[in-house]
Each structure stands twice: as structure tokens, then as C-alpha cells.
Amino acid sequence: MTRTPSLLAGAAALAVLLVACGDDAEPVVSTASTESAPSSVADSGPEQQDPTSIVSLSPTATEMLFAIGAGDQVVAADSYSTFPAEAPTTELSAYEPNLEAIAGFDPDLVVLAAGGDIEDQLAEVGIDTLVLDAAVTIDDTYAQIEQLGALTGHDADAAQVVADMQHDIDEIVASVPATAEPLTYYHELDDTFYSVTSQTFIGNLYGLLGLENIADPVDDGSAFGYPQLSAEYIIDADPDLIFLADTKCCGQTAASVGDRPGWDTLTAVARGGVVELDDDVASRWGPRVVDLLRTVASAVAATPAS
């Protein structure tokens, strides 16, 4: 099993999520706001030229750049930027970025999911950077898309992407039937039962659909929204729905969940409420969150109240 370290804003959160798996995953765990530009390009004056040679070291940023029509400006993307298919994926590491390797693409902008030493090194050789912290809410996603649009000369395209996302999400939320009691859910990050709470980006998305998170009572703050549950706890909580974000990394399926000792009695298993997600879509905060919400909403609509 391959376990991929996360691009985190804080070292403590990194320690928690090192165990979370995902071959191409970029777990969303930062608690930093994206309301203001956090990078060296934020101070650029009005004469700043649109970048024509962008290196993206963030799978989410890569998706955003292509969504707003700036794909032609992206000359290289990190090894986990697997979407869209035309993204110029390379061997560049988003987790251990190498100055010489990045500079070899002669970029005029590098987009990062985490700054640190590499941001300083790039500044020393005159390469602008933009650090996009992991989103906490959907509004953070919108803000980052618009920021990239303004920076790349695709303001109108970015505004349209945001407007389309808002329209689609409003429709999806409105489509979810009201229930007397909220449906409960368990979101699985890996097969050692790491999960998310409602304070995370993914937890916020579930909250839009009125779902109740069984992991919320467990996190006392030390897990940064990503507690490790136990099989016993999950069985006792008996969620109405189980969402598997470890189908690629850990080979989990609805069938394998049902085969776990004692899990065949769970409501979600008995009623067919185990939903297999695409690990990548479930771990990024770009435009494809609409697809994720649509999948979750379909599962909610098909699930009778307990």
C-alpha cells in the first residue's frame, strides 16, 4: 500500500495525516484562510505581466488553471497533477520540491500548495511564487479560482467558473430531500479508519447537504479535524452512509467493507449505503467538488431516514 504525505500548512497537521493514503491525493487540511493573497506575487504592482510560463506544484491549482482557460500557460505540473489529461505532468515533486528541477522549466510563476524553504529559494533566483493554502470552505475555493484568474489574465473565465459552480451547488443542495432527522455518515480516508470532522473542507461540503458526521464527537482539537476512529466506534455509531475515499490508495470497496468483521450489520452496509469515491476528487478543493457533491447528494436521496 502506498501512503502519500500531505501538503499541509502546519507541521502538526502533517504528523497526523502522514498515515492518510492516496496515490494522487492532496488532502485538504489547512486551517489557514485564503481571503488575501499569501505569496510574493501579492505585492506585484499594476504593471505586472500575465505569467506565460507557470509551474504548478499543486494538483488542485493545476485543475483550477485548466478550468479557467490558463492551461496553455502551464509548462509543467507536479507528478500528482493527473487531471485534466492534458496537464503537463512531470516528475517534479510537490512534497520535496527541487529548485534546480523547477528552474529548468524557466518559469515566471510557480504555484505551490505549501511554501517553506522552496518559496524563499525561488525568490532568491527571481521566480515569483503563489502559495494557495488548502481551502477550509467552498468560499475559499471560489477566492482561489478568482485569484488565479486575475493573475493569469483570465478574470472573466474564472468568474464564469465560479458562477457555474455556485449555480450547480445551489441546485444540488436544493435537490436533497428534507428529513426529520439528519442522516449520519462516516468518511474514510484510509483503511486504518482515519476520518474527517465537520471543521475540514470535506466536512463542510457534507454539511451543506445536512449530513451529521459521526467523527465530530471524537476530535478534541489535537487531531486537527482528522481523527483516527476505531472499528468498534464506527460499528457503535452505525452510520446511515459510508463514503470511501480510499478506493485507489487502499483498494477499498463496498464489498470489502461488508466483509470486515461485524460491519455486515451496519445500516449503511445493509441498505447499500457504502459509496465508493474517487480518491483524487475527494481530496482536492477545485472545480470537481461539484462532482463530489453530486455523488453524495445522489446517495443521500437514495437513502431512507433511519
BELQUI-V851032 format. One record per backbone hydrogen bond with DSSP energy under -1.0 kcal/mol. NH is the residue of the N-H (numbers start at 0). CO is the residue of the C=O. If there is no record, write none. Layout:
nh:NH co:CO
nh:NH co:CO
//
This chain:
nh:7 co:5
nh:13 co:9
nh:14 co:10
nh:15 co:11
nh:16 co:12
nh:19 co:16
nh:40 co:128
nh:41 co:38
nh:43 co:40
nh:47 co:44
nh:53 co:72
nh:54 co:108
nh:55 co:75
nh:56 co:110
nh:61 co:57
nh:62 co:58
nh:63 co:59
nh:64 co:60
nh:65 co:61
nh:66 co:62
nh:67 co:63
nh:68 co:65
nh:69 co:64
nh:72 co:69
nh:73 co:70
nh:74 co:53
nh:75 co:53
nh:76 co:87
nh:77 co:55
nh:78 co:91
nh:80 co:77
nh:81 co:79
nh:86 co:83
nh:88 co:86
nh:89 co:76
nh:101 co:97
nh:102 co:98
nh:103 co:99
nh:104 co:101
nh:105 co:102
nh:107 co:52
nh:108 co:52
nh:109 co:127
nh:110 co:54
nh:111 co:129
nh:119 co:115
nh:120 co:116
nh:121 co:117
nh:122 co:118
nh:123 co:119
nh:125 co:122
nh:126 co:121
nh:129 co:109
nh:131 co:111
nh:140 co:136
nh:141 co:137
nh:142 co:138
nh:143 co:139
nh:144 co:140
nh:145 co:141
nh:146 co:142
nh:147 co:143
nh:148 co:144
nh:149 co:145
nh:150 co:146
nh:151 co:147
nh:153 co:148
nh:157 co:153
nh:158 co:154
nh:159 co:155
nh:160 co:156
nh:161 co:157
nh:162 co:158
nh:163 co:159
nh:164 co:160
nh:165 co:161
nh:166 co:162
nh:167 co:163
nh:168 co:164
nh:169 co:165
nh:170 co:166
nh:171 co:167
nh:172 co:168
nh:173 co:169
nh:174 co:170
nh:175 co:172
nh:184 co:211
nh:185 co:240
nh:187 co:242
nh:188 co:193
nh:192 co:189
nh:194 co:226
nh:196 co:224
nh:199 co:196
nh:203 co:199
nh:204 co:200
nh:205 co:201
nh:206 co:202
nh:207 co:203
nh:208 co:205
nh:209 co:206
nh:210 co:205
nh:211 co:182
nh:213 co:184
nh:217 co:214
nh:218 co:214
nh:225 co:222
nh:228 co:192
nh:233 co:229
nh:234 co:230
nh:235 co:231
nh:236 co:232
nh:237 co:233
nh:240 co:183
nh:241 co:272
nh:242 co:185
nh:243 co:274
nh:244 co:187
nh:249 co:245
nh:251 co:245
nh:256 co:252
nh:257 co:253
nh:258 co:254
nh:259 co:256
nh:262 co:259
nh:265 co:262
nh:267 co:238
nh:269 co:265
nh:270 co:266
nh:271 co:268
nh:272 co:267
nh:274 co:241
nh:276 co:243
nh:281 co:277
nh:282 co:279
nh:288 co:285
nh:289 co:286
nh:291 co:287
nh:292 co:288
nh:293 co:289
nh:294 co:290
nh:295 co:291
nh:296 co:292
nh:297 co:293
nh:298 co:294
nh:299 co:295
nh:300 co:296
nh:301 co:297
nh:302 co:299
//
